[in-house]
Amino acid sequence: QLCSSKVKGVAVSVSKSLILPVTAPIDATCPDCRIFQPMEGWYAVTFLVAFGWIGLWSMVVTVVTNRWVVLLGHPSALGFVGLCVVALGAEIPDAINAVTVASRGYGSMAASSCIGSQICNICLGLGVPWSAAAWAGEVPLTSQDRLLEDASLVLLCVV
């Protein structure tokens, strides 16, 4: 019993030290705007800073994914690998949210949360970057990227 608690304590401290380079700058730049806290009125700043951090880490994930695809030596796999990374990043928190809400007895809220999150993922997660790329004169899809087009169409039909 004592040995397992020591191992658990070591695992927790190792994991905290591994994520410290990520969490420390975020904690330092995002004001704590919870209710009844001194910076309660700074919610707009917190939102904008958090949005910036999400954009930065999204760019990091994109660069890492692109590098993995280059190392695989199959450039058409970028769409598939990108969709998998986005699906994992978007659906795990949604699934946890749905299970939590459903376990509290709000089944309809869990179902509507799943549908609403997919609409946001499709419209914002795909629509905004593609629109921005089209406005900048860069078309991200070519005639060879049928997998990404087909997968996006399937996701749109599911919604």
Secondary structure, DSSP 8 states (H G I E B T S, - for coil): -HHHHHHHHHHHHHHHHHHHHHHHHHHHHS----TTSTTGGGHHHHHHHHHHHHHHHHHHHHHHHHHHHHHHT-TTHHHHHHHHHHHHHHHHHHHHHHHHHHHTT-HHHHHHHHHHHHHHIIIIIIIHHHHHHHHTT-----TT-HHHHHHHHHHHHH-
